[in-house]
Amino acid sequence: MTASNDSAAPGMSTTVATTGTTDSSESRRPVAQVSVLLYSDDITTRDAVRAAVGRRPARDVEVVRWHECATADAVISSVESDHFDILVLDGEAAKVGGLGLARQLKNEIFECPSIIVLTGRPQDSWLAAWSQADLAVPHPLDPIALTSAVATLARPGVPTA
C-alpha cells in the first residue's frame, strides 16, 4: 500500500547544505532538504502533487524523498516508524479523509511533522483549521500555491500550528 520514490537519497531526511550564488556580495544560503509523506487514495492526485511540487519547490528547498501512502493505516504506521518533515494529506480521500487524519496525527503523534491538507474547495478552510493542519491548499490544485506551502513549511524557523 505504500511506495517510496526509488530516486530519493537514503539516510537522513533533513540535512542542511549550502549553495553558492552568482552574486559574490550575497551570502551563502542554506538549502533545506526535506522528506515528504503524501497521502491520497487517488493515484492521479498523488501524481499531480508530486508533479506540482517537483524536486525544488524553491531555491532554498529541496525534496529529497517522497513516500506515498494510499491508506490511513499506512500513514499512521509510516509516521510512527520513520521521520518526515512534511505530510501532505488529501482531505478528499475515501474512507478516511486527510482532515480527520491530520487532527488525529496532531493529537496522537509526539512532535508531529508539519501538515498540509488538500481541501475540496476554498470554502473548506474552516475544516482545515479544525484539523489543526499547518496549511491548506484547495482543489483544483494550484501548483504555485502547493509549492509555496511546501517551501514555507520546509524553511527553518517558520512557526507551525
Secondary structure, 3 states (H helix, E strand, C coil): CEEECCCCCCCCCCEEEEECCCCCCCCCEEEEEEEEEEECCCHHHHHHHHHHHCCCCECCEEEEEEEEECCHHHHHHHHHHCCCCEEEEECCCCCCCHHHHHHHHHHHCCCCCEEEEEECCHHHHHHHHHCCCCEEEECCCCHHHHHHHHHHHHCCCCCCC
